[in-house]
Amino acid sequence: TLAPIQAGASPSAEGPRKFYALLSQTTFDDVADPKLTPAQTGLEAPTASCELEDFQGRRLVFAFGKETPAGVYTKISCVGGRAPGVPAELFDGWVYLFHPDLVKGLTCPRESLVEKP
């Protein structure tokens, strides 16, 4: 849960621009070995998460586990339906490896998106 943004803060021009650029280039580096358990990937108790919602009410929930030299173990869940043409298999049961810089950007502190008063 994020703390409320400080009263009087205004949107930062740079913060949302960087966040949007990051979202438009979101890709995974690899798919994790399916034999790994949630305890091995750190997804038994994720270290961070990010939830994104589109205009149709579909939500993508990213759960981030352990960081390894190969990347950060990431599980994606789709809540509220899938976009047309996106197969269920794209999310269900797969664990992806995301680059650590991408994870840091997706889990950035909310305050970084606003200018302090």
C-alpha positions as CSV (number, residue, x, y, z in Angstrom):
1,T,0.0,0.0,0.0
2,L,1.3,3.4,-1.0
3,A,1.3,6.4,1.3
4,P,-0.9,9.3,0.2
5,I,0.8,11.9,-1.9
6,Q,1.7,15.0,0.0
7,A,-1.0,17.8,-0.1
8,G,-0.1,20.5,-2.6
9,A,2.1,18.2,-4.7
10,S,1.7,18.6,-8.5
11,P,2.4,16.1,-11.3
12,S,5.9,15.9,-12.4
13,A,6.6,16.3,-16.1
14,E,9.5,13.8,-16.1
15,G,8.2,11.1,-13.8
16,P,5.1,10.0,-15.7
17,R,6.9,10.3,-19.0
18,K,9.6,7.9,-17.8
19,F,7.0,5.5,-16.4
20,Y,5.0,5.6,-19.7
21,A,8.1,4.9,-21.7
22,L,9.0,2.0,-19.5
23,L,5.5,0.5,-19.9
24,S,5.6,0.9,-23.7
25,Q,8.8,-1.2,-23.8
26,T,7.9,-3.8,-21.2
27,T,9.3,-7.1,-22.3
28,F,10.7,-10.2,-20.5
29,D,14.2,-11.5,-20.9
30,D,13.4,-15.2,-20.5
31,V,10.9,-17.8,-19.2
32,A,11.9,-19.5,-15.9
33,D,12.4,-23.2,-15.6
34,P,8.9,-24.6,-15.0
35,K,10.3,-27.1,-12.5
36,L,11.2,-24.3,-10.0
37,T,8.9,-24.0,-7.0
38,P,7.4,-20.7,-5.7
39,A,9.8,-20.9,-2.8
40,Q,12.8,-21.2,-5.2
41,T,11.6,-18.2,-7.3
42,G,10.6,-16.1,-4.3
43,L,7.0,-15.9,-5.5
44,E,5.7,-17.7,-2.5
45,A,6.0,-14.3,-0.8
46,P,6.7,-11.7,-3.5
47,T,9.0,-8.8,-2.6
48,A,7.0,-6.3,-4.6
49,S,4.0,-6.0,-7.0
50,C,2.6,-3.7,-9.5
51,E,-1.0,-3.5,-10.7
52,L,-2.0,-1.9,-14.0
53,E,-5.6,-1.3,-15.2
54,D,-6.8,-0.5,-18.8
55,F,-9.8,1.4,-19.8
56,Q,-12.0,-1.7,-20.0
57,G,-11.3,-2.6,-16.4
58,R,-8.9,-5.4,-17.1
59,R,-6.0,-5.5,-14.5
60,L,-2.6,-7.0,-14.9
61,V,-0.9,-7.8,-11.6
62,F,2.8,-8.3,-11.7
63,A,4.3,-10.1,-8.7
64,F,8.1,-9.9,-8.3
65,G,10.2,-12.6,-6.6
66,K,13.9,-13.2,-6.2
67,E,16.5,-11.4,-8.3
68,T,19.1,-13.6,-9.9
69,P,21.9,-12.9,-12.4
70,A,19.4,-13.9,-15.1
71,G,16.7,-11.5,-14.0
72,V,13.8,-11.0,-11.5
73,Y,11.3,-13.9,-11.3
74,T,7.9,-12.4,-12.3
75,K,4.4,-13.8,-12.3
76,I,1.6,-12.0,-14.2
77,S,-2.0,-12.5,-13.5
78,C,-4.9,-11.0,-15.5
79,V,-8.0,-10.0,-13.6
80,G,-11.3,-8.9,-15.1
81,G,-10.9,-10.6,-18.5
82,R,-8.3,-10.7,-21.2
83,A,-7.9,-8.5,-24.3
84,P,-9.3,-10.0,-27.5
85,G,-6.8,-12.4,-29.1
86,V,-4.7,-12.8,-25.9
87,P,-4.6,-16.5,-25.0
88,A,-5.0,-17.5,-21.4
89,E,-1.8,-19.5,-21.7
90,L,0.2,-16.3,-22.0
91,F,-0.2,-15.7,-18.2
92,D,-1.5,-18.9,-16.5
93,G,1.3,-20.9,-14.9
94,W,4.3,-19.1,-16.5
95,V,7.1,-17.4,-14.6
96,Y,9.1,-14.8,-16.5
97,L,12.5,-13.3,-15.9
98,F,12.4,-9.5,-16.1
99,H,15.4,-7.2,-16.2
100,P,16.0,-5.6,-12.7
101,D,15.9,-2.1,-14.1
102,L,12.4,-2.7,-15.5
103,V,11.2,-4.0,-12.1
104,K,12.7,-1.0,-10.3
105,G,10.9,1.3,-12.7
106,L,7.5,-0.5,-12.3
107,T,7.8,-0.4,-8.5
108,C,9.1,3.2,-8.3
109,P,7.9,5.2,-5.3
110,R,4.8,7.1,-6.0
111,E,6.4,10.3,-4.9
112,S,8.8,10.1,-7.8
113,L,5.8,10.8,-10.1
114,V,5.0,14.2,-8.5
115,E,6.9,17.4,-7.7
116,K,7.0,18.3,-4.0
117,P,5.3,21.5,-3.0
